[in-house]
Amino acid sequence: MGALTLATLAPRWAWAQAGGDIVIGQSCPTSGPMGSMFSGVIAGQQLALDESASQGGVDGRRVKIVTLDDGFDPQRTAANVRTLAEEQGAIGIFGVVGTAQAAGALAYLTPKRVPLIASYNGTPSLRGEKFPNHFTTQASYVDEILTTVRHQVTVKQTNVGVIYADDAFGKGLFPAVQQAIARAGATLVGSEILEPSGANAAEAAKSVAGKSPNAIILLATGPAVVHCVKALRAASGAPVYTMSLSVAADTIRALGADGRGLMISRVTPYPWNPRTPLARRFNALMEKAKKPVDYDHFIGYINTRILLEGLKAANKEYTPQGLMRGMERLGRLDLNGFVLEFGPNKRDGTNFVDIVMLSATGRYVR
């Protein structure tokens, strides 16, 4: 009777050791304003899963990502993560999108020592010793900001204006931008708060443009990016810089001709680079799938490749603790075009940042 009770109370993730699919959970927006922007990332994840399955999976087993829609709502994210871990048998959580969303997920996962891998955010406060179960696969937002400001100073764009969203993303990063500008010897000439919907984009753009900046940093996500970039094109001739999370394929299509010259910090390598085996393999898979190459699919593909390597390094211990140990064992991970490093005391795999620009046709150029 005692053994039966223990088995009944055991968390479902323990069942992954018995055979069948290896289950990973994901809470992310598949509906709402961010849903369409994230669809390419999810498709890129599936590209890597299908590739893995065609090669025999992990230890002969298929890896399955169970995705629950959170509509970019932090409360729904927290509820989804609990459901995935307690009811869906997930041995780890993968690819949570957003700062408040990842914070809510970690509040539940960290005390239970369930890993969160490859969350789609770069918030510095969610990294480090406080979150030993959080394995990041992209540079932090501070890394992006520092690279952006250094680039601006290099090209003599030292009078900087900032527009930042009135949300966790924008308000959380604005102090880092202020510090980066000061440390680089540049000048913050003006700043404005942007409503998350972008409703006041015209007013914010005119106000910052009135300060005569020769570069403008935009800290926003979702539809607000499109509204604000278009407003800045009408109000100012200064180049606009924004961040990796701010621009997806849908954003580029919505911007149209107004996207020309938009400067973007990217935290994954250039997908069209013919010199790296990683990019060449990705391009071949995208051609086979009859899909256009873009950063959205590439980041999903890369992050899932990293997850799969962590599972292989778990040495058949398909539990939350086993997956954490697998990620730690990776050490220097070379994907033949993108290098990361993990370890027992190293959870942040990379600080890679690249600055790219949109062309008149919506293509990325370096």
ZALO-861945 format. One record per residue (C-alpha): residue in one letter; residue number from 1; chain; z, x, y. Coordinates in steps of 0.001 Angstrom, whole numbers. Each point is the difference from the previous one (the first is absolute). Example, Ala and Ser with C-alpha at 12.3 -4.5 7.8 and 13.67 -1.06 7.14 Angstrom:
<atoms>
<atom 'A',1,'A',<7800,12300,-4500>>
<atom 'S',2,'A',<-660,1370,3440>>
</atoms>
This chain:
<atoms>
<atom 'M',1,'A',<0,0,0>>
<atom 'G',2,'A',<858,2880,2365>>
<atom 'A',3,'A',<-3345,1674,-629>>
<atom 'L',4,'A',<-1798,-3270,669>>
<atom 'T',5,'A',<1838,-373,3295>>
<atom 'L',6,'A',<-957,3514,1073>>
<atom 'A',7,'A',<-3633,-598,-853>>
<atom 'T',8,'A',<15,-3266,1902>>
<atom 'L',9,'A',<1480,1615,3094>>
<atom 'A',10,'A',<-2255,3070,-65>>
<atom 'P',11,'A',<-2493,153,2885>>
<atom 'R',12,'A',<-3545,-814,-1040>>
<atom 'W',13,'A',<-1304,3385,1161>>
<atom 'A',14,'A',<1649,1503,-3097>>
<atom 'W',15,'A',<-2542,-1893,-2112>>
<atom 'A',16,'A',<-2833,2227,1246>>
<atom 'Q',17,'A',<1040,2612,-2557>>
<atom 'A',18,'A',<-819,-2344,-2888>>
<atom 'G',19,'A',<-3790,31,460>>
<atom 'G',20,'A',<-2703,-1971,1732>>
<atom 'D',21,'A',<-952,330,3647>>
<atom 'I',22,'A',<1966,2226,2343>>
<atom 'V',23,'A',<865,-2355,2849>>
<atom 'I',24,'A',<260,1063,3654>>
<atom 'G',25,'A',<825,-2512,2724>>
<atom 'Q',26,'A',<-1517,-358,3452>>
<atom 'S',27,'A',<841,-2260,2927>>
<atom 'C',28,'A',<-2669,47,2695>>
<atom 'P',29,'A',<-1940,-2349,2296>>
<atom 'T',30,'A',<-2878,-1756,-1716>>
<atom 'S',31,'A',<60,-2916,2464>>
<atom 'G',32,'A',<575,-361,3736>>
<atom 'P',33,'A',<-1329,2307,2742>>
<atom 'M',34,'A',<603,3166,-2029>>
<atom 'G',35,'A',<-1342,-1390,-3277>>
<atom 'S',36,'A',<-3683,604,615>>
<atom 'M',37,'A',<761,3417,1498>>
<atom 'F',38,'A',<1746,1093,-3207>>
<atom 'S',39,'A',<-2504,-1335,-2533>>
<atom 'G',40,'A',<-1940,3275,-157>>
<atom 'V',41,'A',<3168,1956,-786>>
<atom 'I',42,'A',<807,-2296,-2917>>
<atom 'A',43,'A',<-3574,351,-1277>>
<atom 'G',44,'A',<357,3795,203>>
<atom 'Q',45,'A',<3186,-193,-2040>>
<atom 'Q',46,'A',<-1804,-2000,-2666>>
<atom 'L',47,'A',<-2813,2550,-12>>
<atom 'A',48,'A',<2483,2679,-1065>>
<atom 'L',49,'A',<1635,-2291,-2577>>
<atom 'D',50,'A',<-3375,-834,-1552>>
<atom 'E',51,'A',<-911,3684,-92>>
<atom 'S',52,'A',<3300,761,-1737>>
<atom 'A',53,'A',<-508,-2771,-2544>>
<atom 'S',54,'A',<-3488,1290,-817>>
<atom 'Q',55,'A',<1557,3390,-753>>
<atom 'G',56,'A',<2695,-1371,-2304>>
<atom 'G',57,'A',<2645,-889,2562>>
<atom 'V',58,'A',<3379,1747,-21>>
<atom 'D',59,'A',<1113,947,-3490>>
<atom 'G',60,'A',<-2590,-2465,-1299>>
<atom 'R',61,'A',<1438,-2861,2037>>
<atom 'R',62,'A',<-1470,-1931,2887>>
<atom 'V',63,'A',<1723,195,3377>>
<atom 'K',64,'A',<208,-3364,1728>>
<atom 'I',65,'A',<945,-625,3634>>
<atom 'V',66,'A',<1448,-3484,451>>
<atom 'T',67,'A',<-608,-988,3632>>
<atom 'L',68,'A',<1895,-2705,1873>>
<atom 'D',69,'A',<-1099,-1176,3445>>
<atom 'D',70,'A',<2558,384,2802>>
<atom 'G',71,'A',<-2258,-965,2920>>
<atom 'F',72,'A',<1414,3053,1848>>
<atom 'D',73,'A',<3362,-1816,196>>
<atom 'P',74,'A',<2965,2356,-647>>
<atom 'Q',75,'A',<2141,-2776,-1486>>
<atom 'R',76,'A',<-2700,-862,-2507>>
<atom 'T',77,'A',<-374,3706,-809>>
<atom 'A',78,'A',<3699,280,-865>>
<atom 'A',79,'A',<-163,-3104,-2199>>
<atom 'N',80,'A',<-3175,1226,-1716>>
<atom 'V',81,'A',<1477,3400,-788>>
<atom 'R',82,'A',<3024,-1600,-1617>>
<atom 'T',83,'A',<-2267,-2278,-2057>>
<atom 'L',84,'A',<-2222,2884,-1088>>
<atom 'A',85,'A',<2926,2168,-1101>>
<atom 'E',86,'A',<2147,-2694,-1592>>
<atom 'E',87,'A',<-2541,-2456,-1404>>
<atom 'Q',88,'A',<-3383,1716,-315>>
<atom 'G',89,'A',<1146,3134,-1816>>
<atom 'A',90,'A',<-1178,2459,2666>>
<atom 'I',91,'A',<1340,3521,-496>>
<atom 'G',92,'A',<-849,917,3587>>
<atom 'I',93,'A',<-1263,-1520,3237>>
<atom 'F',94,'A',<-3214,1233,1571>>
<atom 'G',95,'A',<-1931,-392,3229>>
<atom 'V',96,'A',<2292,-2103,2200>>
<atom 'V',97,'A',<-1616,-466,3430>>
<atom 'G',98,'A',<1858,269,3302>>
<atom 'T',99,'A',<3200,1442,1456>>
<atom 'A',100,'A',<2323,-3007,-182>>
<atom 'Q',101,'A',<-1494,-885,-3381>>
<atom 'A',102,'A',<706,3433,-1489>>
<atom 'A',103,'A',<3498,-1,1511>>
<atom 'G',104,'A',<773,-3299,-1696>>
<atom 'A',105,'A',<-1410,1216,-3298>>
<atom 'L',106,'A',<2040,3206,125>>
<atom 'A',107,'A',<3195,-1907,816>>
<atom 'Y',108,'A',<-310,-1623,-3424>>
<atom 'L',109,'A',<-1617,2828,-1984>>
<atom 'T',110,'A',<2047,3032,1097>>
<atom 'P',111,'A',<3420,-1072,-1369>>
<atom 'K',112,'A',<-1701,-884,-3299>>
<atom 'R',113,'A',<-1908,3315,-108>>
<atom 'V',114,'A',<-3363,-1708,-394>>
<atom 'P',115,'A',<-2811,2116,1511>>
<atom 'L',116,'A',<-2186,-1085,2907>>
<atom 'I',117,'A',<-3235,1981,-147>>
<atom 'A',118,'A',<-2812,297,2552>>
<atom 'S',119,'A',<1202,-2573,2518>>
<atom 'Y',120,'A',<-2615,-573,2682>>
<atom 'N',121,'A',<2089,1084,2981>>
<atom 'G',122,'A',<1053,3266,1580>>
<atom 'T',123,'A',<3356,-947,1499>>
<atom 'P',124,'A',<2185,3157,212>>
<atom 'S',125,'A',<3292,-1907,-253>>
<atom 'L',126,'A',<-970,-1219,-3483>>
<atom 'R',127,'A',<-376,3551,-1301>>
<atom 'G',128,'A',<2401,2764,-967>>
<atom 'E',129,'A',<3241,275,-1949>>
<atom 'K',130,'A',<1079,-3565,761>>
<atom 'F',131,'A',<-2849,-1305,-2166>>
<atom 'P',132,'A',<-280,2292,-3064>>
<atom 'N',133,'A',<-2105,-2652,-1773>>
<atom 'H',134,'A',<-2719,-131,2702>>
<atom 'F',135,'A',<-3006,2171,-829>>
<atom 'T',136,'A',<-2474,91,2884>>
<atom 'T',137,'A',<-3662,954,-306>>
<atom 'Q',138,'A',<-1061,83,3635>>
<atom 'A',139,'A',<1109,1804,3134>>
<atom 'S',140,'A',<2656,-1593,2164>>
<atom 'Y',141,'A',<-825,-1837,3203>>
<atom 'V',142,'A',<1607,2877,1902>>
<atom 'D',143,'A',<-2444,2395,-1692>>
<atom 'E',144,'A',<-2843,-2247,1179>>
<atom 'I',145,'A',<1356,-174,3541>>
<atom 'L',146,'A',<548,3753,258>>
<atom 'T',147,'A',<-3520,714,-1260>>
<atom 'T',148,'A',<-1471,-2534,2422>>
<atom 'V',149,'A',<1832,1346,3057>>
<atom 'R',150,'A',<-791,3613,-886>>
<atom 'H',151,'A',<-3666,-938,-282>>
<atom 'Q',152,'A',<133,-1705,3397>>
<atom 'V',153,'A',<1548,3066,1606>>
<atom 'T',154,'A',<-2596,2252,-1650>>
<atom 'V',155,'A',<-2835,-2018,1551>>
<atom 'K',156,'A',<1811,-166,3397>>
<atom 'Q',157,'A',<962,-3687,-256>>
<atom 'T',158,'A',<3487,524,1361>>
<atom 'N',159,'A',<566,-3195,2032>>
<atom 'V',160,'A',<829,-2465,-2744>>
<atom 'G',161,'A',<516,-3755,113>>
<atom 'V',162,'A',<1648,-1917,-2836>>
<atom 'I',163,'A',<-212,-3615,-1119>>
<atom 'Y',164,'A',<2392,-922,-2780>>
<atom 'A',165,'A',<584,-3208,-1931>>
<atom 'D',166,'A',<3199,-1971,418>>
<atom 'D',167,'A',<887,372,-3686>>
<atom 'A',168,'A',<1708,2456,-2345>>
<atom 'F',169,'A',<-3119,2172,-183>>
<atom 'G',170,'A',<-683,319,3722>>
<atom 'K',171,'A',<3553,92,1315>>
<atom 'G',172,'A',<1070,2377,-2739>>
<atom 'L',173,'A',<-2731,2514,809>>
<atom 'F',174,'A',<-40,-105,3793>>
<atom 'P',175,'A',<2968,2426,351>>
<atom 'A',176,'A',<-1764,2450,-2332>>
<atom 'V',177,'A',<-3100,-162,2187>>
<atom 'Q',178,'A',<2088,638,3114>>
<atom 'Q',179,'A',<1565,3058,-1637>>
<atom 'A',180,'A',<-3316,1335,-1285>>
<atom 'I',181,'A',<-1628,-329,3425>>
<atom 'A',182,'A',<2880,1786,1702>>
<atom 'R',183,'A',<135,2821,-2555>>
<atom 'A',184,'A',<-3752,572,223>>
<atom 'G',185,'A',<168,358,3781>>
<atom 'A',186,'A',<-1990,-3170,627>>
<atom 'T',187,'A',<970,-2880,2303>>
<atom 'L',188,'A',<703,-3626,-882>>
<atom 'V',189,'A',<-1602,-1761,2967>>
<atom 'G',190,'A',<790,-3559,-1050>>
<atom 'S',191,'A',<837,-2309,-2891>>
<atom 'E',192,'A',<-188,-3697,-793>>
<atom 'I',193,'A',<1329,-2269,-2756>>
<atom 'L',194,'A',<-2573,-1955,-2004>>
<atom 'E',195,'A',<776,-3315,-1652>>
<atom 'P',196,'A',<-526,349,-3779>>
<atom 'S',197,'A',<-2706,-2676,196>>
<atom 'G',198,'A',<-1809,1916,2731>>
<atom 'A',199,'A',<218,-3010,2330>>
<atom 'N',200,'A',<812,2135,3053>>
<atom 'A',201,'A',<-2513,2756,-805>>
<atom 'A',202,'A',<-2019,-448,3204>>
<atom 'E',203,'A',<3080,256,2230>>
<atom 'A',204,'A',<1407,3005,-1890>>
<atom 'A',205,'A',<-3347,1807,106>>
<atom 'K',206,'A',<-461,-557,3740>>
<atom 'S',207,'A',<3535,1197,735>>
<atom 'V',208,'A',<-356,3247,-1945>>
<atom 'A',209,'A',<-3544,593,1280>>
<atom 'G',210,'A',<1371,-267,3530>>
<atom 'K',211,'A',<2048,3161,-632>>
<atom 'S',212,'A',<-3239,2038,-423>>
<atom 'P',213,'A',<667,1481,-3458>>
<atom 'N',214,'A',<-2576,2275,-1596>>
<atom 'A',215,'A',<1159,-1075,-3482>>
<atom 'I',216,'A',<1720,-3121,-1321>>
<atom 'I',217,'A',<2077,-309,-3184>>
<atom 'L',218,'A',<143,-3431,-1634>>
<atom 'L',219,'A',<2873,-766,-2367>>
<atom 'A',220,'A',<-824,-3330,-1630>>
<atom 'T',221,'A',<-1220,-1570,-3227>>
<atom 'G',222,'A',<-1999,-3032,-1058>>
<atom 'P',223,'A',<-2126,-2136,2343>>
<atom 'A',224,'A',<1809,1378,3063>>
<atom 'V',225,'A',<-1916,3259,-456>>
<atom 'V',226,'A',<-3351,-1722,444>>
<atom 'H',227,'A',<1146,-1986,3036>>
<atom 'C',228,'A',<1494,3048,1690>>
<atom 'V',229,'A',<-2867,2422,-665>>
<atom 'K',230,'A',<-2487,-2522,1374>>
<atom 'A',231,'A',<2207,-519,3071>>
<atom 'L',232,'A',<298,3748,546>>
<atom 'R',233,'A',<-3769,414,-186>>
<atom 'A',234,'A',<-303,-2479,2866>>
<atom 'A',235,'A',<2849,1504,2041>>
<atom 'S',236,'A',<-240,3762,-517>>
<atom 'G',237,'A',<-2402,2751,-947>>
<atom 'A',238,'A',<2765,2102,-1567>>
<atom 'P',239,'A',<-249,724,-3734>>
<atom 'V',240,'A',<2290,-2109,-2167>>
<atom 'Y',241,'A',<1992,1496,-2873>>
<atom 'T',242,'A',<1646,-1995,-2764>>
<atom 'M',243,'A',<1500,556,-3429>>
<atom 'S',244,'A',<-919,-235,-3667>>
<atom 'L',245,'A',<1749,-3324,-627>>
<atom 'S',246,'A',<-1711,-1533,3031>>
<atom 'V',247,'A',<-3615,125,-1161>>
<atom 'A',248,'A',<-1532,-1482,-3140>>
<atom 'A',249,'A',<-3597,-851,-846>>
<atom 'D',250,'A',<542,-3528,1347>>
<atom 'T',251,'A',<1222,1460,3301>>
<atom 'I',252,'A',<-3156,2050,386>>
<atom 'R',253,'A',<-2211,-3005,-664>>
<atom 'A',254,'A',<1944,-2107,2505>>
<atom 'L',255,'A',<-220,2687,2682>>
<atom 'G',256,'A',<-3776,320,-248>>
<atom 'A',257,'A',<-1428,2109,2827>>
<atom 'D',258,'A',<3448,227,1648>>
<atom 'G',259,'A',<1121,2239,-2861>>
<atom 'R',260,'A',<-2235,2826,1170>>
<atom 'G',261,'A',<2054,3097,833>>
<atom 'L',262,'A',<3292,-1372,-1389>>
<atom 'M',263,'A',<2086,2958,-1158>>
<atom 'I',264,'A',<2060,-532,-3154>>
<atom 'S',265,'A',<2541,2151,-1804>>
<atom 'R',266,'A',<-600,-248,-3758>>
<atom 'V',267,'A',<2481,1037,-2683>>
<atom 'T',268,'A',<-2456,323,-2866>>
<atom 'P',269,'A',<-2917,2423,-261>>
<atom 'Y',270,'A',<-3497,-871,1199>>
<atom 'P',271,'A',<-1526,-2225,-2739>>
<atom 'W',272,'A',<-3561,1150,679>>
<atom 'N',273,'A',<696,3709,-550>>
<atom 'P',274,'A',<-2550,1179,-2584>>
<atom 'R',275,'A',<1850,3292,-519>>
<atom 'T',276,'A',<3056,-1365,-1839>>
<atom 'P',277,'A',<13,-1271,-3592>>
<atom 'L',278,'A',<2438,-2761,1036>>
<atom 'A',279,'A',<-2364,-1468,2597>>
<atom 'R',280,'A',<-3043,445,-2236>>
<atom 'R',281,'A',<1704,-1845,-2862>>
<atom 'F',282,'A',<1120,-2786,2328>>
<atom 'N',283,'A',<-3499,-367,1445>>
<atom 'A',284,'A',<-1474,-239,-3500>>
<atom 'L',285,'A',<2478,-2737,-962>>
<atom 'M',286,'A',<-729,-1920,3194>>
<atom 'E',287,'A',<-3748,274,-607>>
<atom 'K',288,'A',<479,-1313,-3532>>
<atom 'A',289,'A',<2066,-2886,1390>>
<atom 'K',290,'A',<-2689,-624,2641>>
<atom 'K',291,'A',<2505,279,2827>>
<atom 'P',292,'A',<-263,1948,3267>>
<atom 'V',293,'A',<2195,3085,285>>
<atom 'D',294,'A',<2877,-304,2460>>
<atom 'Y',295,'A',<3521,1231,669>>
<atom 'D',296,'A',<1586,-3261,-1203>>
<atom 'H',297,'A',<-1241,367,-3567>>
<atom 'F',298,'A',<597,3764,49>>
<atom 'I',299,'A',<3683,-201,909>>
<atom 'G',300,'A',<570,-2646,-2675>>
<atom 'Y',301,'A',<-1842,2136,-2540>>
<atom 'I',302,'A',<1892,3186,892>>
<atom 'N',303,'A',<3433,-1609,8>>
<atom 'T',304,'A',<-604,-1566,-3396>>
<atom 'R',305,'A',<-1194,3347,-1359>>
<atom 'I',306,'A',<3323,1487,1150>>
<atom 'L',307,'A',<1946,-2824,-1651>>
<atom 'L',308,'A',<-1877,581,-3261>>
<atom 'E',309,'A',<824,3713,93>>
<atom 'G',310,'A',<3677,-862,481>>
<atom 'L',311,'A',<-128,-2299,-3036>>
<atom 'K',312,'A',<-1596,2728,-2107>>
<atom 'A',313,'A',<2737,2421,1059>>
<atom 'A',314,'A',<2652,-2530,-1060>>
<atom 'N',315,'A',<-520,1243,-3571>>
<atom 'K',316,'A',<-94,-3489,-1524>>
<atom 'E',317,'A',<3249,-1033,1707>>
<atom 'Y',318,'A',<-1313,-3164,1623>>
<atom 'T',319,'A',<3106,-1099,1867>>
<atom 'P',320,'A',<891,201,3715>>
<atom 'Q',321,'A',<1940,3210,-609>>
<atom 'G',322,'A',<-2788,1432,-2134>>
<atom 'L',323,'A',<-2592,-709,2680>>
<atom 'M',324,'A',<2204,1628,2644>>
<atom 'R',325,'A',<332,3091,-2177>>
<atom 'G',326,'A',<-3746,-17,-579>>
<atom 'M',327,'A',<-697,-1,3736>>
<atom 'E',328,'A',<2462,2865,468>>
<atom 'R',329,'A',<-1680,2010,-2771>>
<atom 'L',330,'A',<-3402,-156,1662>>
<atom 'G',331,'A',<683,3048,2161>>
<atom 'R',332,'A',<-3232,1091,1666>>
<atom 'L',333,'A',<-2518,-2771,-723>>
<atom 'D',334,'A',<-3615,959,685>>
<atom 'L',335,'A',<-2414,-2929,-209>>
<atom 'N',336,'A',<-2911,2386,688>>
<atom 'G',337,'A',<-352,-1034,3609>>
<atom 'F',338,'A',<3530,-1030,958>>
<atom 'V',339,'A',<3129,2023,-727>>
<atom 'L',340,'A',<3522,-1408,-80>>
<atom 'E',341,'A',<3338,1406,-1074>>
<atom 'F',342,'A',<3015,-1756,-1470>>
<atom 'G',343,'A',<3237,1194,-1548>>
<atom 'P',344,'A',<3671,-838,-626>>
<atom 'N',345,'A',<685,541,3702>>
<atom 'K',346,'A',<-3448,-823,1339>>
<atom 'R',347,'A',<-1086,-3632,150>>
<atom 'D',348,'A',<-2494,199,2898>>
<atom 'G',349,'A',<-3176,1307,-1568>>
<atom 'T',350,'A',<-2140,912,3013>>
<atom 'N',351,'A',<-257,313,3778>>
<atom 'F',352,'A',<-3823,9,60>>
<atom 'V',353,'A',<-1549,-1570,3127>>
<atom 'D',354,'A',<-3653,8,1063>>
<atom 'I',355,'A',<-1419,-1266,3314>>
<atom 'V',356,'A',<-3299,-1884,-323>>
<atom 'M',357,'A',<-2124,-2107,2346>>
<atom 'L',358,'A',<-2023,-3180,-387>>
<atom 'S',359,'A',<-3691,254,772>>
<atom 'A',360,'A',<-2155,-2652,1668>>
<atom 'T',361,'A',<-884,-1333,-3454>>
<atom 'G',362,'A',<3601,-192,-1162>>
<atom 'R',363,'A',<-125,3134,-2138>>
<atom 'Y',364,'A',<2718,2616,19>>
<atom 'V',365,'A',<-993,3427,1334>>
<atom 'R',366,'A',<1993,3215,190>>
</atoms>
